[in-house]
Amino acid sequence: MLINILNASYLEISKMRKFKRFALYLFGMILLAFVLSSMFLLNNASIQTTGQLKTGEISKGIRIVRSDSGIPLIEADNEDDLMFAQGFVTAQDRLLQMMMYKFVFSGRLSELVGENALEIDRYMRMMNFANSVKQSYAEFDPQMQQALMQYAKGVNFFIAQGHKPILMRLMGMPQEAWYPYDNLLVAKAIAWDMNKLWSKKMANAGIELFKGPGSVNYYYPSRRLGIPSCSTQDLKRQKLPMNAEKTEFSKDPKVPKDVIDAMIDFAMLNERVVRLMGGPDIAMPGSNAWAISSTRSGTMQPILASDPHLALSSPNVFHLVHLKSPTVDIIGGAIPGSPGVIIGRNAAVSWGFTNGQVDQSQMYYAEKMPKYRIRNEEIKVKGEKSVTVEFYETDAGVLVSDPEKGPFILFSWEGRSEHDTSLQSIYYLNKSTNLKQAREALSYHVSPPISAILADKYGNIAYQLVGKVGKRYFDGHVPVPLTEAFRVKEYIPYEEMPRSVNPESGVVFSTNNNVVSDHYPYRMSAFGFDNGRIGRLIDLLSAKPVLSVEDNRAIQLDVKDSEWESMKLFLTLSDLSGDTKLAYERLMQWDGFATTDSVGATLFSMWLIELSQAIYNVENEGLPSWAKIDFDKHFVIQVLKQDRVKPYGFESAQEMKSLTFARAVTRLKETLGPDVENWHWGRMHQALFVNNIANKIPGLKQIYNRKIPMPGSRETINCMRWNVLFTPFEFKQGPSLRMLVDMAEGDALIAAPMGASENPFTDRFDNMLKQWVDGQYEQMLQSPKIHVDDQVLNLMPKSN
C-alpha cells in the first residue's frame, strides 16, 4: 500500500515537474517573443536625429538641430525646403497624432476600429470636413498650395523610411500617404473643438420646454455681464459701427414642441459624439492673451503674453518649433499636421489667440423642406460591409432631422464651409512684417472666431476679433424659424469687426471675455462670455505703470481665485462647532491663492461642489442629458442671496450653507484623512494627460498617461478648468502653451506640457512636463547657438 502510494506520488510529482518545465518553457518563449517584439517596435518607433539623409525632394541642404529639450530648430536655404523639413520633423515626432486627426475628422475611424465608430463617422461626414478641405485647398493662393505640398512631401518622406509609431502598429492602422489638403483637416479639428455653440442652442430649447419661457435668462444671469476687449471708446476711435444707446436685440420666438421632438435625435447624437471625443469639459474656456505697449514696458518695446487653453493630452496639442530660412524666421507652437506656427513670433511681429466665444452657427426649423441636393457618402467598416449614408444639403445648412416628415431641422456652421481660408491666414501672419500686415493676414480667417492679440517691433499693439460672423439682430440662443426675419444673409465686413489698436491705456487683452461693447449693433453671442478672470488681469496690469517681462510672467502664473473672491461674501456661516468650525475658520484664513499646498482652495472647492450639486441635482432632475443646465456662479449667488432654497430641501440659505459645508468636510476627511492641515490642494487637484488610444489597450495606460498635481483653479489666470457637476478636480484642459515675447529681444519664452515626441520610450516624451507645472520656460532664440552635444541631422539633396 505504501509503495503504491509512493509510486502514485512520484508519478504526480513527475507530472508536476513536467508541467512546471513546460510552464517555464512557455513563459520563456512568451518573454522572448515579448522582448523581440518590443525591440522591433522600439526600433521602428525610433527616429534618426543625427547623421545624414538624402532625398530628391529638396534643392539644398537642410540642418535639423535638437538640443536637450528636443525642440527642433530647422534651417533651410529656401522656403520650399523649410516646409518640407517641417513636415518631415513633425511626422518624426507626431505621425500617429496627425493620422488620428485625419481618420477621425474625415469620418474614417470605422476603418480602424469597426462598427463601434460608425456614429462618429456619420457625424463627421455630416460635418462634410473631408469634402470641404479639398474644395478649400483648390481655392488657396498658389504660394499657400506650394507650402502645403512641400509639407506633405516631408511627411511622406518620413513615412517612406518605414518607421511606424507603436500604437499605429497595435491598431493595425495603414501607413498611407499624407496629402496637402490633409493639413486643413487639422484646422477643422481645432475649429470644431472650440466652437460647438449649437449644442447650447439645443440645450436651451430643451430647458425652456421643460422649465418654461424665459428660464434660460433665469438660470444664466451671467450671460449679459462682462468687460469687453473692444470698448465703447474703441468703437469711437476705430470708427466702427455703434449705436448711441445699448443695442437691444429682438427676442427669439418660443420653439414649438414638435420642433424639439424633431431635433432630439440630432441633439442626442451630438451629445454622444462630444462625450466620445473628450467630453463637454474640453470646450470650457480658460485662455489668456494680452500685450502692453512700449510706454508701459520696462524694455521700451511691447511685451506680449499668450496661453491658449486646449485639451491636455498625451502628446500635447502643440509641437514647439523654430523655422529659419532667408525669408522666414518664426518661433512658436505649431499644430501637428499644419505648416508654420499657430502662436508665436517672427523678427517683427508676435501674436497670440483666445477663443472668441462668438456664435458662428445657425439652427433653423421649417415646415416645408427647402430646395436640396443629396450627398452620398460611403463609410468603410473594418470586418464588415461598407455603409452608405446620405445627407440633404440646402442653402440654409444640412438637414439633421427626418427627411420624410417635418418640421425640418437645418444646421449651418462656417466650420463646414468649402471656402475656408483659415490656414492661409496663418501662413501670411507668419510672414508679416508689421502690425498692419498681421491684421490684413487675419482677414483670411474663417473659423472658429478667435480673439487675436498682436504686437510689433515698432511699438504697436492690437486686439482684433477674426472669423466669418453673420450680421444677427436677434438673440439666437435657441433654434429659430427659417424666415426672412431670422435667416442670416450678410456677414460683418472684416473692417467692421471689433478691434482695439494702440489704446490710450497701453494694454489690449482677452480672457474669453466679452469681445465688444453693448453699443455694437450686431449680436455676437447669446451665451455669455467667461468673465471670471478679466477683472483680475486688468487689476494686475494696472498695478504698476511699467511692467517688466518678469512681471508679465508672474501675471501669467497668477493663481488668485476670482471665483472665491466673488462668492465669499455670500458664504458666511455661524453657530459651528467641532471639526466643521475648525475647517471653516481655516477657510476664512485663506488668502485666495490656489497653490498646491493651499488648504483653503481644497475647502472652498469641495464646498462649491456640494453646494452646486445640491442645487443642480434638483434643477436637472427629469431633463434629458443633452439639455442639462450648466453651472453659473451668479445663479448660485442669487439662490443664496434671495434665500430661494426650499425647492432644494432646505429651510433657509443658512441651513443650506451649513449642511453642504458639513458634507464637504466629511468628504474631505474620508478622502484625505482627519487632519485639516493635510488637505493640500495638490492632493486633489491634478492635471490628466490622456492618450485615448493607449487608454483602451491593456498595459499601455500607465506608459502613455500622466497625472500631476497642479496649482490654479477654475477662475485663476493660470486657469485649470474643472467641472463642479461632472468630474470634480479632474481636468483635461489647461494652458497647452505659455508664451512671453519681448519685442526688444530676439527670443520667445515658451513652455508646453509633455514633450516634443509622442513616443513614450524616448527622453523627449514628457521631459517638459515638470517645468511647465513649475512655471519655467524654454528660451527659444532667433539666433541660437549650436552646442557640441546637440543632435544634428542633415537632409541633403540626391545628386542627379
Buried (B, 14 or more C-beta within 10 A) or exposed (E): EEEEEEEEEEEEEEEEEEEEEEEEEEEEEEEEEEEEEEEEBEEBBEBBBEEEBEBEBBEEBBBBBBBEBBBBBBBBBBBBBBBBBBBBBBBBBBBBBBBBBBBBBBBBBBBBBEBEBBBBBBBBBBBBBBBBBBBBBEEBEEEBBBBBBBBBBBBBBBBEBEBBBBBBBEBEBEBEEBBBBBBBBBBBBBBBBBBBBBBBBBBBBBBBBBBEEEBBEBBBBBBEEBBBBBBBEBBEBBEBBBEEEEBEBEEBBBBBEEBBEBBBEBBBBBBBBBEBBBBBBBBBBBBBBBBBBBBBBBBEBBBBBBBBBBBBBBBBBBBBBBBBBEEBBBBBBBBBBBBBBBBBBBBBBBBBBBBBBBBBBBBBBBEEBBEBEEBEBEBEBBEEEEBEBEBBBBEBBBBBBEEEEBBBBBBBBBBBBEEBBBBBBBBBBBBBBBBBBBBBBBBBBBBBBBBBBBBBBBBBBBBBBBBBBBBBBBBBBBBBBBEEEBBBEEBBEBEBBBBBBBBEBBBBBBBBBBBBBBBBBBBBBBBBBBBBBBBBBBEBBEEEEEBBBEBBBBBBBBBBBBBBBBBBEBBEBEEBEEBBBBBBEBBEEBEBBBBBEBBBBBBBBBBBBBBBBBBBEEBBEEBBEBBBBBBBBBBBBBBBEEEEBEEBEBEEBBEBBBBBBBBBBBBBBEEBEEEBEEBBBBBBBBBBBBBBBBEEBEEBEEBBBBEBBBBBBBBBBBBBBBBBBEEBBBBBBBBBBBBBBBBBBBBBBBBBBBBBBBBBEBEBBBBBBEBBBEBBBBEBEBEBEEEEEBBBBBBEBEEE
